[in-house]
Amino acid sequence: MSPLDATLVALAGVGAGTINAVVGSGTLITFPTLVLLGFPPLTANVSNNIGLVAGGASATWGYRADLSTQREQLRRLAPWSLLGGLTGAALLLVLPAAAFKAIVPALIVLALVLVVLGPRLQAWGARHHSDDPDGMPWRGPALAVGVFLGGVYGGYFGAAQGVLMMGLFSVLATQPLERLNGLKNLLVTGVNTVAAIAFLLFARDHVDWAVVGLVAVGSFAGGLLGAAIGRRLSRTVLRAVIVVVGLVALVRLLWFS
């Protein structure tokens, strides 16, 4: 890897860590960057997943005050999230690399749709929210199922997993979204950690340690940055950047690979 490529990967890690702490979808920065630099999609995905665990940890630490009110939610949802992450990682390891290459463009499209529709989902959830949990007894099980499916998605690819979680929370959770960002960060980091362990045990041939180190250092710094200034950043600008980079990745994957 050239010094220029290494710099680009590290900067992408900073951007991903910042965006993951605030919005989610940081993988749409790092994964396309790695693909554009010539890394095979499966290697890029596995190495990126492992590296982003550091950013998730720093972002979770930055939102630790918000987590103090989420212990009951965490107790209920964490097992489903981790089980989903294991399932998604297993699918990535079992399915052939050609399947991943075919599926990833569709996942990127889904992720971009979630990024674009995220604010509308949150607005819809606010309009239809009920503060009486007993009035909607199906909400808890539905949220658990949604978190499990989000974990499967995150373990397999992961882009916009945080946006997906916040969309679920906006519709099904009973607390304000501002207080749920820390919970989102912790659940997503748990999924990434479980998937990373599975990849280290069963897919070491697809791990590029230089990429892992650069993404880890960059995303760790970005996670702290995102947690510190997250409430001041323009989410519209961040979403626009994610969409542009994601579209570039689609072009690279569909026409130049």
Sequence and secondary structure as in RCSB ss.txt:
>XXXX:A:sequence
MSPLDATLVALAGVGAGTINAVVGSGTLITFPTLVLLGFPPLTANVSNNIGLVAGGASATWGYRADLSTQREQLR
RLAPWSLLGGLTGAALLLVLPAAAFKAIVPALIVLALVLVVLGPRLQAWGARHHSDDPDGMPWRGPALAVGVFLG
GVYGGYFGAAQGVLMMGLFSVLATQPLERLNGLKNLLVTGVNTVAAIAFLLFARDHVDWAVVGLVAVGSFAGGLL
GAAIGRRLSRTVLRAVIVVVGLVALVRLLWFS
>XXXX:A:secstr
  HHHHHHHHHHHHHHHHHHHHTS THHHHHHHHHHTT  HHHHHHHHHHHHHHHHHHHHHHTHHHHTT HHHHH
HHHHHHHHHHHHHHHHHHHS HHHHHHHHHHHHHHHHHHHHHHHHHHHHHHHT  S GGG TTHHHHHHHHHHHH
HHHHHHT TTHHHHHHHHHHHH SS GGGTHHHHHHHHHHHHHHHHHHHHHH GGG  HHHHHHHHHHHHHHHHH
HHHHGGGS HHHHHHHHHHHHHHHHHHHHH  
